Amino acid sequence: MNNIYKILEKKIGVDFLNYRSKWKSTEKNICILKYPLHLNFELTFGCNLKCDMCLHSIPFRTWNYKSNPKKKIEFEHYKKIIDEGVRYGLSSVEFNGINEPLLNKDIHKYIQYAKQKGILMTSLHTNALLLNKDMSEKIINSGLTLIIFSIDAFSKETYKKIRKNNGYEKVIKNIDILLKMKQEKRSDYPLTKVSFAENKINYTELNDFIRFWKHRVDDYSVSSFCNPFIGKQRYQEIENKYRLKDFDLNFCYEPYQRLFIRNSGEVVPCCSFFGGEMILGNIYENSIYKIWNNKKTKEIRLLVNKGREQQPLACQKCRNSLKSNKLI
């Protein structure tokens, strides 16, 4: 398969190469940038699915952090953040949080503004159930760089077990609508990718999944299962049902590369299920520049990769969510 970044290097050129060079330099811990290279915008709260390995399968009041699910990042304030980011070298924006981004019917406006202002890469993950003809046209016309379809199954039976929904055939149809429309418009974008979170229920379908998609989309990814219910009653039930293998997160780079803006305006250091437990600031009180350079954010960078006892509790949970039988 083609690697998305390799494709974009050819399409965009030097500016994209410079952006990826900065990204890699943070992974080597060579530099701490004066502004994040990437921002996640959780424009609205919520999801149209209730997958039982996701926090949306339980009431929001039982999550380990508090926010306001009724709020939305309004377009005018979003524009201020993008304008500031462009001045400081912001290169990538993702329109996702712990949510389904297409619930926001005017998401194309946000994407288009970022592209117009010179953001090199815009992306989103979607379950594709809301990707009808109208939304596909808006997405293509917005100039979105990359759309990732979260599917996690090859058969409708497995899809139903994981998603608790009968929409597998609708998902395939909706993706085909976008692919056909993109071809008809002779548009280079968005590049397309499918994702497969491997677990005990779906792992036997992985090879068929890859064979089916590898000539239809630009790329695919396979990720490990993450259990978001550490410290909750459902932990062991979900662990037994989904855990296939463990994954070790040796070094976390996220506080050196990105910030995550929740729908409420709260800013957290990463896109983990547990990131919301570490509030660094709020976009309605301070700029992203100030939040990125404040004492709390610097402290997270100092502690995130220390020994277990020195790491923030949320970071411990994140690492343990990738392994079996790691209750805190």
N, C-alpha and C positions, 0 to 999 in steps of 0.2 A: 504493500500500500504506500501511497504518497504521504509523507509527513506534511501536515498543514504548514508548519513553519518553513519548510523547504519551498513549498508552493508560494508562500507569501514573500520569501526572499527574492524569488524570481519576479513576482508581480510588482512589488513595491520598491525593491532595490536597497540603496545605501541607508536610507532612514530606518528601514526595518532591521537591517543588519546591525546598526548602531544600537537600536532599542534592545535587541536580543543580546548584544554584547554586554550592555549594562546589566541586564537580567542575570546573565551568567556570572558576572563579576560579584554580584551580591551573594550568589550561591557559594562562591569561594571566600566569602566574608572579607573581600578586599576593601569594600567601601560601604559607607552608609550614606545614602543619597539624601539630598535636602528635601525631596518630595517623593511620594510613592510613584512607581512606574505604572501601577495598575490600581484601579478602583472597582470594587463591586457595588452596584446599586440594587438594593432590594426595594424597588419602587413601591410595591404594594405587598401586603401580607396575604398568605393563604395559598391553598392548593386545591385543585379539583379532584385529587385522588387522596386516598387514605392508606397508602401502603404501610403495612404493619411494622416495617423496619425503619419507619420515619417518624419524627416527632409529631407530624400532623395526624397521626393515628390516635393521639391522646389529646385531651383538652389543653388549650394553651395555658390556662391557669396553673397547670401542673409542670410546666417547663421550668428549668432551673434558673431562668432569668425573666425579668418583667419588662414589658414594653407595651406599646399601644397598637394592637392589630388593626385598628380602624384608620390609622393615619396613612398618608401617602406622601412621598417626596414630590412636592409640587414642581412643575416645570420651570417656573421662574427661578426658584432657588437652585434647582439642578443646573441651570444655565450658568449661574454664578460660580458654581463649583468647577464646571468644565472650563470656563474662562480662566479661572485661577490656575487650574491644572495645566492648561496649555502653556501658560507663561513659565511654568516650572518644569516642563518636560514630561508631563503625563502622556503616556503612549498607548495605554490599553484600558478599555472599559468593558465590564461584563454586567449585563442586566439581570443578575440573579442573586437571590439570597436563598434562604430555606423556603422557597416558594415556587409557584408556576408563573413565570413572567408574562405569559400571554393573557393572564387574567386582566392585565392592564391594557385596555383596548386602544390607548393612544401611545403605546410603547414606541411605535415607529417615529414619533416626533422626537423622542429622546435620542434614539439611535441616529436619526438624520442630523440633529444638532451637533452631536459629537463628531460625526464624519465631516460636517461642514467646517468645524473648527480645527480640523487637522489631526484628530485622534487616529492613530495608525490602525488600530485593531479594535473592533467592537464585536462582542459575542454574547450568546445566551444559550442556556440549556432549556429544553422544553420536553414535556411528555408527548407533545404533538397532537393531543386530543382536540385542542382549540385551533389548530392550524388549518382553517378552512380556506376556500379560494380567496376571499377578501383579505384575510390576514396574511396569506402567502404573498399576495400582490403588494401589500403595504410593507412587508418585511423586505422583499426584493427591491422595491423602489427606495427604501430608506438607506440602502447601501451597507447593510449589516455585513460584516466581514465573514463571520462564522456562526453557523447554527448547529447545535449538537442535540441530537435526538436521544433521549434516555429511554431505552426500550427493555433491556435486561431479559429478553426472551426471544425464542425462535418460533414457538408454537403458541396458539391462543390458549391452550390449557395451562401452560406454564405462566404465561402473561397474567391470566386470571388469578392464579395462586399468589403471585407476587404483588400485583397491582390491586387485587380485590375489585376487578373491573372487567367487563366483557369487551373492552374497546380495542383489542389487538388489530382486528381487521380495519377498523377506522383509522388507527395510527398509520398503518401501511398505506392506506388510501390517501391520507392527508400528506404524507411525505411525498408520495408519487405526484400529487397535485403541485407541490412546490417545485419538485425536480423538473416536471414537464413545463411549468410556467417559466422557470429560469431558462430552460432551453429555448422556449419560444421567444423570450425577450433577448436572447443571446447575451445574457448577463454573466459576468465572471463571478458575481457574488449573490448570495452568501455561499462560501465554501460549506460543504456539508460533512457531518461526522455522526456516527452512531456510537453509543456507549453501552457497555455491558458490565454491570457490577456482578462479578462472579460469586456465587454462593451455593449452598448445598442443594437448593431447589433447581437451579438452572444450569449447573456446570456441564451436564451431559449434552447441552444444546450449543455449546460455545463454537465448536467447529462448523456446525450447520449455519449458525448466525454469521460467522465470518464469510463463509462461502456465499451466502445469500446477498450480503451487503457490499462485499469488497469491490464489485464492479459497478455499483449503483451510486455510491457516495465517494467523497474524496479521502476519507480516513475513518478509522474506527479505533476505539480504545477499550481496554479491559482493565477494570479496577477491582480492588479488594473490598470485601464487606466491612462496613463500619457499624458498630452497635451503639446507638445514641442513648441507650437506656441505663447507663452505668448509674448505680445507686437507686434505681427504681425497681418496682416490683416485677416489671415485665422483662427485666434484663435476661434472666436465665432461660425463659421461654423463647425469646427471640434468638438468643445465643444457640440454643439446641436446634432451632429450626433452620437457621441460616449459616452458621459458621462452618466454613469449609477448610480454611487454613488461616494461619496468622501472618501478619505483616509487621515488620519493624520500621518505625519512623525514627531513624537515628538522628537526623538533624532537621530542624524546621527553619525554613527560610522566609516564611510568610511575613513576619514583622519587618523584614528588610525590603520587601517588594511591594506590599499592597496594604490597603485598608478596606474595610467592609462597612458600608453605610446601610444601616437597617431602615426599614420603612418609617420608623418613628423619628429618624434623624440621629439616633445614637450611632457612634462610630466604635467599631471593635477591630481587633488586630488581624483577624483571619476569617476564612469561610467555613471553619469547623462547626459542627453542631454545638460545640461548647464555647465558641468564641463570644457568644452573647453574654457570658458570665464575666467578661473583662471589658467594661465600658471605659473607653479612653477619652470620650468627649461627645459633643453634640453639634451638628452642623448649624443649628440655630443659635448657638452660643459662641462658637469659634470657627475659624477657617480650617480647612484640611491642612494647610501649611502649619498652623499652630498646633493642631492635634498631633500631626506626624512628628513634630519636634518637641512635644511636651514631656514632662517628667515621667508620666505613666507609661507612655509608649517606649521611652528609652529604657525604662525598668524591665518591660516585657522582653526587649531585645537582649538585655543582660542575662535574664533568668531562663528564657525558654529552652535553652540547650544545656543548662547546668545539670547537676545530678538530680535524681528524682525528688529528693526532699526539698530542693531549692526551687524547683519549677513551680509556677502558679498551678493551683489545683486544676483549673480548666485544661492546662497543657498536659497534666498527668492523665486526665480523663480521656483526652483526645488520643494520646498514644495507646492507652489501654483499650480504647474502643476498637482498635485494630487487632487485638489479641483475645484469645479465649480465657474465660474464667479469671478476669482481672477486676474484681469488684473493689471499689474504694469505700 
